[in-house]
Amino acid sequence: MNRRRLIPTAALAGSVTLGLVALSACSPSDAADGAGGAAGKSGDKLAVVASFYPMQYLAEEIGGSHVDVSTLTKPGVEPHELELGTRQAARLGEADYILYLKGIQPAVDEAITAAGVPNTVDAASLTTLEKHGSEVGHDHGDEHGEEHAGEEEHAGEEGEAGTDPHIWLDPVKYAEVAKGVGASLEKADPDNAPAYRKNTTALVERLTTLDTAFKEGLAGTSTKTFITTHSAFGYLAERYGLTQESISGLSPESEPSPARIKELRSIAAEEKVGTVFFETLVSDKTAKTVAADSGLRTDVLDPVEGITEKSRGADYVEVMKSNLAALEKALGAK
């Protein structure tokens, strides 16, 4: 299916020269540019490039046997801080179809814009992005507010500054995105439209079942507040009537201020919070420090930004079910 544009001979020779240079001076991230498949070498399949795991999952589930999916973010890499290698950026232009989420990875956003692939889909345009108050805006006495100002702008490029891009952690919004991805694949590859339509329906049904499980599992908890490392769970919290309190803001690497740690101690006592959640792709040091300071337990609440051997599940749905079990335990589900 790979509908590559024809390249003049002179331009091709130049690109080969550049490729040899890139091979001799590639960055560590270049070694991962083939993870999950090889864009531009997919034979009769649609060559799809996904920016990171939540987009990869949609492309693979909906595309099925008709797509060859590669991902820019290899397993184990924290996607927010990804910097593309030379070959990764160059190979974007060879894709038949690109699926990404604007606002999560600024370097990826820029490279995708530069690639100019006609069938490029921004998942953020397939649903409505929202603000989630303090967990997005760093209003909890964060003395590093100026440091993260640029980050908030990236997160809000689809709307007002401060909008939250973590839409995949709400199964309902993720299902909306899935429908849009399915429709865009049908347009990009009309010969296989029936298969994409069927796969989209099946995926939406699984996400609807997941949504029902969250509704029922979190309906009768003894507390509605949870503390987590970074502000990834605003959509999930809003969907199921919970309150997210994050140690840092949108960036999992940012450090909390002493005032924020003091505030979290008070929140934990007032809201009867017993657990501080940490993630699999970033250090658990800060979460464990905050927990120890307040006499709380720690557990994993996975933002599903990548699947590794540490993940509590083999794919998005399995990890989300593990997240539900962790929340039920931490919040005192009845």
C-alpha positions as CSV (number, residue, x, y, z in Angstrom):
1,M,0.0,0.0,0.0
2,N,3.0,2.2,0.6
3,R,2.2,5.1,-1.8
4,R,5.6,6.8,-1.8
5,R,6.2,10.0,-3.7
6,L,8.6,9.7,-6.6
7,I,12.0,11.3,-5.9
8,P,14.2,12.8,-8.7
9,T,17.5,11.0,-9.2
10,A,19.6,14.0,-8.1
11,A,17.6,14.4,-4.9
12,L,17.9,10.6,-4.3
13,A,21.7,10.7,-4.5
14,G,21.7,13.6,-2.1
15,S,19.5,11.8,0.4
16,V,21.8,8.7,0.2
17,T,24.8,10.9,1.1
18,L,22.9,12.5,4.0
19,G,21.9,9.0,5.1
20,L,25.5,7.9,5.3
21,V,26.3,10.9,7.4
22,A,23.4,10.2,9.7
23,L,24.5,6.5,10.1
24,S,28.0,7.7,11.2
25,A,26.6,10.2,13.8
26,C,23.3,9.0,15.0
27,S,22.0,9.6,18.4
28,P,20.9,6.8,20.9
29,S,17.3,7.4,19.9
30,D,18.1,6.5,16.3
31,A,18.6,2.9,17.3
32,A,14.9,2.7,18.2
33,D,13.5,4.2,15.1
34,G,12.5,0.8,13.8
35,A,10.6,-0.3,16.9
36,G,7.3,-1.9,16.0
37,G,8.0,-2.0,12.2
38,A,9.7,-0.1,9.5
39,A,8.0,2.9,7.9
40,G,8.3,3.0,4.1
41,K,9.1,-0.7,3.8
42,S,5.8,-2.4,4.4
43,G,5.0,-3.9,1.0
44,D,1.3,-4.1,0.5
45,K,0.5,-2.8,4.0
46,L,-0.2,0.8,5.0
47,A,3.0,2.2,6.5
48,V,1.9,3.8,9.8
49,V,4.0,5.9,12.2
50,A,2.7,6.4,15.7
51,S,4.2,8.9,18.1
52,F,4.0,6.9,21.3
53,Y,2.2,3.8,22.8
54,P,-1.4,5.1,23.1
55,M,-1.4,6.0,19.4
56,Q,0.4,2.8,18.5
57,Y,-2.3,0.8,20.2
58,L,-5.0,2.5,18.3
59,A,-3.2,2.0,15.0
60,E,-2.5,-1.7,15.6
61,E,-6.0,-2.6,16.9
62,I,-7.9,-0.7,14.2
63,G,-5.4,-1.4,11.4
64,G,-5.0,-5.1,12.1
65,S,-3.3,-7.0,9.4
66,H,-3.5,-4.2,6.9
67,V,-1.0,-1.9,8.5
68,D,2.7,-2.0,9.5
69,V,3.0,0.2,12.6
70,S,6.3,1.7,13.8
71,T,6.5,3.9,16.9
72,L,8.8,6.9,17.5
73,T,8.9,6.2,21.3
74,K,10.5,2.8,22.1
75,P,9.3,0.9,25.2
76,G,10.8,2.2,28.4
77,V,11.3,5.8,27.2
78,E,9.4,8.5,29.0
79,P,7.5,10.1,26.0
80,H,7.3,13.7,27.3
81,E,11.0,14.3,27.0
82,L,11.6,12.4,23.7
83,E,14.1,14.0,21.3
84,L,14.1,12.5,17.8
85,G,17.2,11.2,16.1
86,T,18.2,12.3,12.6
87,R,16.9,9.1,10.9
88,Q,13.7,9.0,12.9
89,A,12.8,12.5,11.7
90,A,13.8,11.8,8.1
91,R,11.8,8.6,8.0
92,L,8.6,10.4,9.0
93,G,8.4,11.6,5.4
94,E,8.2,8.0,4.1
95,A,5.1,7.1,6.1
96,D,1.7,6.6,4.4
97,Y,-0.1,7.7,7.6
98,I,1.0,9.4,10.8
99,L,-0.9,9.3,14.1
100,Y,0.2,11.5,17.0
101,L,-1.2,13.5,19.9
102,K,-0.2,17.2,19.7
103,G,0.9,18.7,23.0
104,I,2.6,15.6,24.6
105,Q,5.9,15.6,22.7
106,P,7.0,19.1,21.4
107,A,9.9,17.7,19.4
108,V,7.6,15.2,17.7
109,D,5.1,17.9,16.9
110,E,7.7,19.9,15.1
111,A,9.1,17.0,13.1
112,I,5.7,15.8,12.0
113,T,4.8,19.3,10.8
114,A,8.0,19.4,8.8
115,A,7.4,16.0,7.3
116,G,4.2,17.2,5.5
117,V,2.6,13.7,5.1
118,P,-0.9,14.2,3.8
119,N,-2.5,11.5,5.9
120,T,-1.4,13.0,9.3
121,V,-3.9,12.7,12.1
122,D,-3.7,14.6,15.4
123,A,-5.7,12.6,18.0
124,A,-6.4,15.8,20.0
125,S,-8.5,17.0,17.1
126,L,-10.8,13.9,17.4
127,T,-12.2,14.8,20.9
128,T,-12.4,17.8,23.2
129,L,-9.5,18.8,25.3
130,E,-10.2,20.2,28.7
131,K,-8.5,22.0,31.6
132,H,-8.2,20.3,34.9
133,G,-7.5,23.1,37.2
134,S,-4.5,23.0,39.6
135,E,-3.1,19.7,38.4
136,V,-2.5,21.3,35.0
137,G,-1.8,24.9,36.1
138,H,0.6,24.2,38.9
139,D,-1.4,26.3,41.4
140,H,-0.2,24.4,44.5
141,G,2.6,26.7,45.6
142,D,4.9,25.4,42.9
143,E,7.9,27.6,43.1
144,H,9.0,26.2,39.6
145,G,6.0,27.7,37.9
146,E,8.0,29.8,35.5
147,E,10.1,26.8,34.6
148,H,7.1,25.0,33.3
149,A,5.4,27.9,31.6
150,G,6.5,26.7,28.2
151,E,5.4,23.2,28.9
152,E,1.9,24.5,29.6
153,E,1.8,26.3,26.3
154,H,2.7,23.0,24.5
155,A,0.0,21.2,26.4
156,G,-2.5,23.8,25.4
157,E,-1.7,24.2,21.7
158,E,-5.1,22.7,20.8
159,G,-6.9,25.3,22.8
160,E,-6.3,27.6,25.7
161,A,-2.9,27.3,27.5
162,G,-3.1,24.7,30.2
163,T,-5.4,22.2,28.5
164,D,-4.6,18.6,29.4
165,P,-3.5,16.2,26.6
166,H,-3.8,12.9,28.5
167,I,-7.1,12.0,26.8
168,W,-6.4,8.3,26.5
169,L,-6.8,7.7,30.2
170,D,-10.5,8.3,29.9
171,P,-11.9,5.3,28.1
172,V,-14.8,7.3,26.8
173,K,-12.6,10.0,25.2
174,Y,-10.3,7.3,23.9
175,A,-13.2,5.6,22.2
176,E,-14.1,8.9,20.6
177,V,-10.5,9.1,19.3
178,A,-10.7,5.5,18.1
179,K,-13.7,6.3,16.0
180,G,-11.9,9.2,14.4
181,V,-8.8,7.1,13.7
182,G,-10.9,4.4,12.1
183,A,-12.6,6.9,9.8
184,S,-9.3,8.4,8.8
185,L,-7.8,5.0,8.0
186,E,-10.8,4.2,5.9
187,K,-10.1,7.4,3.9
188,A,-6.4,6.7,3.7
189,D,-6.9,3.1,2.5
190,P,-10.4,2.7,1.1
191,D,-9.7,-0.8,-0.2
192,N,-9.6,-2.1,3.3
193,A,-12.3,0.2,4.8
194,P,-14.6,-2.7,5.8
195,A,-11.9,-4.2,8.0
196,Y,-11.0,-0.9,9.6
197,R,-14.7,-0.3,10.3
198,K,-15.1,-3.7,11.9
199,N,-12.0,-3.4,14.0
200,T,-13.0,0.1,15.2
201,T,-16.4,-1.3,16.4
202,A,-14.7,-4.1,18.3
203,L,-12.3,-1.7,20.0
204,V,-15.0,0.8,21.0
205,E,-16.9,-2.1,22.5
206,R,-13.9,-3.1,24.6
207,L,-13.4,0.5,25.7
208,T,-17.1,0.8,26.6
209,T,-16.8,-2.4,28.7
210,L,-13.8,-0.8,30.4
211,D,-15.7,2.4,31.1
212,T,-18.5,0.4,32.7
213,A,-16.0,-1.5,35.0
214,F,-14.6,1.8,36.2
215,K,-18.0,3.3,36.9
216,E,-19.1,0.3,38.9
217,G,-15.7,-0.3,40.6
218,L,-15.4,3.3,41.8
219,A,-19.0,4.1,42.6
220,G,-18.8,3.4,46.4
221,T,-15.4,4.3,47.7
222,S,-14.7,5.6,51.2
223,T,-12.6,8.5,49.7
224,K,-12.6,10.2,46.3
225,T,-9.1,11.7,46.5
226,F,-5.9,10.1,45.2
227,I,-2.3,11.4,45.1
228,T,-0.1,10.6,42.1
229,T,3.3,11.6,40.7
230,H,2.2,13.8,37.8
231,S,-1.0,15.2,36.4
232,A,-1.9,12.5,34.0
233,F,-5.2,11.5,35.4
234,G,-7.4,14.6,35.2
235,Y,-9.7,13.1,32.6
236,L,-10.0,9.8,34.5
237,A,-10.7,11.7,37.8
238,E,-13.4,13.9,36.2
239,R,-15.1,10.9,34.4
240,Y,-15.5,8.9,37.6
241,G,-16.0,11.6,40.2
242,L,-12.6,11.5,41.8
243,T,-10.1,14.2,42.7
244,Q,-6.5,14.0,41.5
245,E,-3.8,15.6,43.6
246,S,-0.4,15.5,41.9
247,I,3.0,15.9,43.4
248,S,4.3,17.6,40.2
249,G,2.5,19.1,37.3
250,L,2.3,17.9,33.7
251,S,6.0,16.9,33.7
252,P,6.7,13.8,35.6
253,E,10.3,15.0,36.1
254,S,9.5,18.3,37.9
255,E,10.2,18.6,41.6
256,P,7.6,19.6,44.1
257,S,8.1,22.6,46.3
258,P,8.3,22.3,50.1
259,A,5.0,24.1,50.2
260,R,3.4,21.5,47.9
261,I,4.6,18.6,50.0
262,K,3.2,20.3,53.1
263,E,-0.1,20.8,51.4
264,L,-0.2,17.1,50.3
265,R,0.3,16.1,53.9
266,S,-2.7,18.1,54.9
267,I,-4.8,16.8,52.0
268,A,-3.9,13.2,52.9
269,A,-5.0,13.7,56.5
270,E,-8.2,15.5,55.6
271,E,-9.3,13.3,52.8
272,K,-8.2,10.0,54.4
273,V,-5.8,9.2,51.6
274,G,-3.7,6.1,52.4
275,T,-1.7,5.7,49.2
276,V,0.7,7.7,47.0
277,F,0.8,6.4,43.5
278,F,4.0,6.4,41.3
279,E,4.6,5.4,37.7
280,T,6.6,2.7,35.9
281,L,8.6,4.9,33.4
282,V,9.9,7.5,35.9
283,S,11.7,7.4,39.2
284,D,9.6,6.5,42.2
285,K,11.9,8.4,44.6
286,T,9.8,11.5,45.0
287,A,6.6,9.5,45.5
288,K,8.2,7.3,48.1
289,T,9.6,10.4,49.9
290,V,6.2,12.1,50.1
291,A,4.6,8.8,51.2
292,A,7.2,8.2,54.0
293,D,6.8,11.8,55.1
294,S,3.1,11.3,55.6
295,G,3.1,7.7,56.7
296,L,1.4,6.5,53.5
297,R,1.7,3.4,51.4
298,T,2.9,3.5,47.7
299,D,1.5,1.7,44.7
300,V,1.6,1.9,40.9
301,L,-0.9,4.0,38.9
302,D,0.2,3.6,35.3
303,P,-0.4,6.5,32.8
304,V,0.0,3.8,30.1
305,E,2.5,5.9,28.1
306,G,4.5,2.8,27.3
307,I,4.4,-1.0,27.9
308,T,7.5,-2.7,29.4
309,E,8.2,-5.8,31.5
310,K,7.3,-3.7,34.5
311,S,3.8,-3.0,33.3
312,R,1.0,-4.7,35.0
313,G,-0.5,-5.9,31.8
314,A,0.4,-6.6,28.2
315,D,-1.6,-3.8,26.6
316,Y,-3.7,-0.7,27.2
317,V,-6.9,-2.5,28.4
318,E,-5.0,-4.9,30.7
319,V,-3.0,-2.1,32.3
320,M,-6.1,0.0,32.8
321,K,-7.8,-2.9,34.6
322,S,-4.8,-3.0,36.9
323,N,-5.1,0.7,37.5
324,L,-8.8,0.1,38.4
325,A,-7.8,-2.6,40.9
326,A,-5.2,-0.3,42.4
327,L,-7.7,2.6,42.7
328,E,-10.3,0.4,44.3
329,K,-7.9,-0.8,46.9
330,A,-6.5,2.7,47.6
331,L,-9.8,4.4,47.7
332,G,-11.6,1.8,49.8
333,A,-14.1,0.5,47.3
334,K,-17.0,-1.4,48.9
